[in-house]
C-alpha cells in the first residue's frame, strides 16, 4: 500500500523535472518559518526532513 501511494504521489514531482530542486530552494525559507513557529512538527510523521 505504501509503495503504491508513493508511486501515485511521484508524478507531479517527476513533471517538474530539474525544476524540483529550485522549488525546494524557494520554499525552504517558508518551511523553516512554519516549523519555527510551531505550526508543524520539526520531525515529520511522514519521514520528511525539513530543509536545511
N, C-alpha and C positions, 0 to 999 in steps of 0.2 A: 504494500500500500504506500509506504513512504517513498519508495523508488518511483512509483508511478506519479505521485504528487510532484516530486522533484522534476520529472520529465515534463509534465504539463506546465510547470511554472517556468521552465527554462526558455521557452520560445520567445517571450518578449526580450529577454536578456540577449539571446542569440541575434535577434533582429537589430539590436543596437550595434552589434559587431565591435570594432575597436573603440567606438564612442562610449562603451560601458565604463572604461577607465576614466574618461573625462567626466562622465556623470557622477561617478564616485567622488572625484575631486570637488565637484561643485556642491554636492550635498553634504560633504564631510563637516563643514563648519555648523551647518544647521543640525545635523545629527548630534554632534558634540554638545551643542547648546541645549538640545532637548534632553539628553541624558544628564547633563549637569544640573538642569532644572528639576530633575527627579520625575519627569513625566514618563520616562521609560526606564526599566531596569538597566544597569550597566552591563549585566550579563543576560543576553537574550535567552529566552526559553527555547528558541529555535536553533541555538548554537551559532548565531550570527554575531561575529565580533564587531564592536563599534570601530569606526575608522580612527586611525592614529593621527 
